[in-house]
């Protein structure tokens, strides 16, 4: 049986609305060491985005080093495998690799190449005693994957994953369970709350190849099982206010190669949780502040207020709200504004007949109102009419 802990997307050193998060992140790492000590796994798989930026602060690096040594001390027989994510500097993460080997930590920052620039697959295959095999693939853009051989298909990424798993199969004479690690976005996954979802390059799940028993994925912050063998463990500590989900690490056991993995989770408690007040919709400022004062979970928390406005917040609102939140022991991060007129406009649904009766500028103005909370200025309307007329004239030619 192969037992391991799957975690990713630590984002150590994140600066959150100007606030330092090292204390709460250090507390997560302490919890992880305790989980390791209790579970006694064969391996710990960290699937990328160790740091929040490619140039982390010295405090974040020192915290990471201490935590990894503490985690190793919690279970010295355990192998730790770390891959770089898109937020990490591959060279920075990998620079101390030989030293980390002394603590049972295998670090892969970039995809290895041989002297001819072709894929060096052996560097990415890690045998965990007689328990299992890990095929570890750090983050790389699809076009940045090396060719397996001369004449390799254009889809280098898919070819790479399958070639790696085929090479694992050649080594796997004992038919040990196989875990694949990767940091990427799989098509149709749930990226609710992810602050960069519109920029993601997604791959089909089939691009990961065949031959693995469990794919330990990183990059998407919401924990989810894509199928019986493929999982995102999610962030252990929320990175944004919109990550409203249970944060945890995943405990995975695989009885034998070919068996369906069994997955459980261990919850992570955040010292300084992220609260949006109210959680849904928006209310008047006075009501939002009243709710802050009536809640018992504001102390130590980061706070975002959902406030209903006419067009803009009155002068002094930010200072007043920060004072009220501070008095409750919280940290005000943001006042998210929702325009009352935008809600009214959205609530009014047009029929097709009503839509057809409207002029183009009326449709544009309603769209602008719903998205900005204000009407188009005269200059903006003139610009729209000019562009609309130019396009219409061009289409008639």
N, C-alpha and C positions, 0 to 999 in steps of 0.2 A: 504493500500500500504506500502511496505517495501522498504526503500531507504537506500543504503549504498555505501561507497567508498571501493574499493578493491585495495590494494597495497601490495607489497612484495619486498623482495630482496634488502633491503636498503644497506647492506654491509657497515655499518658505521665503520669508523676507518680503512678503507683499506689503505695500504701503496702501492702506485702506482709507481713502478720504483724508489723508494726512496722518493717520494713526498707525503706530507701529504694532504689529501683531505677533512679535516674537514670543511674548509671554504665553499666549494661548496656543501657539504652535508648539512651543516647548512642552506644554502640558499634553498635547496630543501625542507627541513622541514618547513622553513618559508612559501614557496609557498603552501605546503600542508595545513598549518594552514589557509591560506587565502582561499583555495578552500573549506575547511570545513566550514568556516564562511559564504561563499557565498551559498554553496549547502544546508547547514543545514540538513545533513543526520541523519538517526536514528542510524547508526552504522558506525564504521571504522574498516575494517577487514585487519589485517596485517599478511600475510601468510608466515612468516618465513624469516630466514637470516636477522635478524635485524642488527647483527654485521658481520664483515668480518672474525673474528677469535673468538675462544671460550674464549680467554683472551684479551678482548678489552682494549685499553688504558684508563686511567682515563679521558682524554679529550673527547674520544668518548662516554663514559658512561655519563659524565656530559652533553654533547650535547643532548643525547637521553632523559635524564630526563627532561631537560629544554623544549625540543621540545614537549614531551608528555603533559607536564603541559600547554604549550601554546595552543596545539591542543585541549585539554579538555576545556580550557577557551574560545576558539573560538566557541564552541557549547556544553554547559554544560549538555544538555539533551541527548547528544549522548553517546552510549556505545562503548567502544573501546575494541576489542578482538585481542590479540597478541598471536601467536603460535611460537614456536622455529623451526628453520630450521636446516639443517645439519651443517651449519657454527656456530651455536650458542651453548653455554653451557646451557643445559636445567636447571640445578640447579641454575646457576648464574642468568638466566633470571627470574626464578620463585621465587627466594629467597625473593624478596620484594613484592610478590603478595598481601598479606593482606594490605600493605600500599597503593599499587596502586588502590585497591578497592575504596579508598576514592576519587579518581579522575575518577571513572567510567571506570577503565581499568581492564580487565580480562586477566590474563597472564597464559598460559599453556605451560610449558617447556617440560614435559614428559607425557607419557600416564599413567593415574592413575590406580592403582591396589588396590584391597581390601585386607583384612587381610589374605586371602587364596592365594593371588597372581593372582586372576582372575581379569578381566577387571572391573573397576569401571566406568561405562558408564555415570552416573549422573554428574560427575565432568566435563564432556565435552559438556554438554547441557546448552546453555545460552539463556535465554528468553530476548528479547529486547522489554520490555513493552508489549503493545498489537499490535506490528508491525510485529514481526517475531521471528524466532528461529534460532540460530546458533549452528551447530554441529562442534566443533573445534578439529582437530586432528593434533598435532604437529608431527614433523619428527620422524620416527623410521624405522630401517631396517625391512624388511618383517618378518624375523624370530624373531624379538624382540617384536612383538605385543603379548599382553597377551591373554590367552584363554578366551573365553566368559564363558565357563563352562567346567567341566570335560567331556572328550570325544569329545571336539571340533575338527573339521576337521583340517588337517595339514596346510591348507592355512589360517593361522590365520589372515592375513591382510584383505583379502576379507570378512572373517567371521566377523571381528571386525567392518568394515565399515557398513555392512548390519545390524548387531545387534544394532549399534548406531542409525542408521536411523529408525530402527523398534521401538527403545525406544523413539525416538523423536515423532514418529507417535502416540504412546500411550499417550504422554503428550499433543499432539496438538489437543485438543478438539475444539479450535476455527478455525482450518484449516488455520493457519497462514503460510505465505511463509517460506520456509526452505532454509538456506544457509549452505553449507558444506565447511569447510576450511581444506586444506591439503597441505603438502609440499612434493612433490614427482614428479617423471618423468613418464609421460604417454606415452606408446608406440606410435610411429609414429608422435610424436609432432615435431615441427620444432625447433631444438636446434642450428641452425646456429649461429656461433659466441660464443657459450658457451665453456669456456675454459676447461671443464671437461667432454665433451660429450662422450668420449670413456669409461668413468668409471661408467656411470649411470646404475643403476638397474631400469628397466622400468616395469610398470604394465599395463595391459590392462585397458581401460577405464571402462569396466564392473566391475572391482575390487572395484570401488568406491561405488558400490551398487545402489539401486534405492530408490526413495522417496525424493530426494532433488530437489529444483527448480533451484539452481545455485551452482556450485562448484567453489569456489574462490581458485585457485591453486597458489602455489609459487614453486620456484626452477628453472624453465626454464626462461631465461632472455629475450627471444623475445616474445612480446605480441602477443597473438593468441587466436582465438576462436576454440576450438576443436569440439564442436557441439553447439547447441542452448542453452545448459545449463552449459557448462563447459569451463572455461577460465583461461589462464595465463595472468596476467596483465603486466608482464615483469618488468624489472628494471626501476626505475625512473631516475637513473643516470647510465650511461654506466660503466660497471666494466672492460671491455676490449676493445681494439681497434676494434675487430671484431664484436662488437655489433652495427652494423650500421642499426638503426631502429628508429622510432619515440618513444621517451620515455615519459611515461604518467602515470596517475592513471586512474582507471576505475570507472565510476559512474553507479551503477546498480539500477534499480527499478523493483519490482515485484508486480503486482497488487493484486494477490491472489495466494494461494497455487494451483499449477498446471498450472499457466499461464507461458508463455514464457518470460524470463527476457528481459528487454530493457537495452542495454549497450551503453554508450557514453564514451568518454575519454576527459581528460583535460591534455594538454601537459605540460611537465616540461622543463624549460629552464636551461641548465647547464652553470654556470659561467665560467667553464673551460672545454670546449668541447674537444673531442678526434678526431684528424685528422690524416689520413694516406695520405701521398703525395708521388706519385700519388695514388688515391683511388684504381685503378686497374692496374695490370701490374707493371713493373719496368722500371726505366730510369737510365741513367748515373748520377753519383753523381753531376756533375756540373748542369745538368738539374733539378735535384731534389731541389738543393739549390736555383736555379733561381726561381723555382716555389714558394718556401717558401718566397722569397723576394717580389714576385709579388702579394701575397695574402694578403687580408685585415683582415682575420679571424684568423691569427696566434697568435696575442697578447692574452696572458692569457691561450692559449690552450696547450694541451699535443700533441706532434708531434712524429709520426713514419714515417720514410722514407723508401720507397721501392726502393732499389738501385741495379742496374745491375753491376755485377763484373765478372772478369775472374775466379779467384779462391778465392781470399780473398781481404779485404779492405787494401789499402796502409796505412802505418804507419801515424798517425796523423789525419786520416779521422774523427774519433769520435770527436776529439777536434775542428776541423774545422767546422764540422756540428753543434756542440753544440754552437759554437760562432755565427754562422749565425742565428740559430734559436733564440738564446738569444737576439740578436740585434733587432729582430722583436718582442720581448716580449713574446716568447713562451718557452716551456720546451721540450727539446729533450729527448725522452724516449728510442727509439730503432732505429737502422738501420737494417732493414730486408733485407738480402742479397739474391739475385737471381742470380745463375750462368748462364752466357751466354751459356756455353756449354750444360747445362741442358735443356735450352729452345730449343736449336738446336736439341738435342737428342729427346726431347719430340715431337717436330714438325715433326720429321721423323717417320711416321707411318709404321710399318712393315706389309707386307702381310703374310698370313699363310705360303706361299711357302718360303718367306725370313726367317721366323722364323724357319722353319724346316731345313734350310741350316746352321743355326748357331749352334755352339758348346755350351754346357752348360755354360762354362766359359764366352763366349761372351755375352750370355743372362744375366748372373749375372752381368757382368761388365757394361752393358748398364743400367740395373736397378739401380746399385750403382751410376752411373754417373747422372742419372735423379734425384735421391733423395739427393745426396750430392754435386753435382757440380764438382766432381773430379773422376778420375779413380782409380780402386783398386790398391793397392801397390803389389809388388811382393810377400810379405809375406801373404797378404790377399788372393791373387790368389792361392798360394800354399795351404793355409788353406782350401779354398773352394774346390779345387781339391781333397784334402785328404778326406774331409767330403763326397763329392759327390761319390767318389770311395768306401768309406766304406759303405755308404747306398746302393749303387748298388750291392756290393758284398753280403750284408745282404739280399737283396730282391731276389737274385738268389739262396740262400740256401733254 
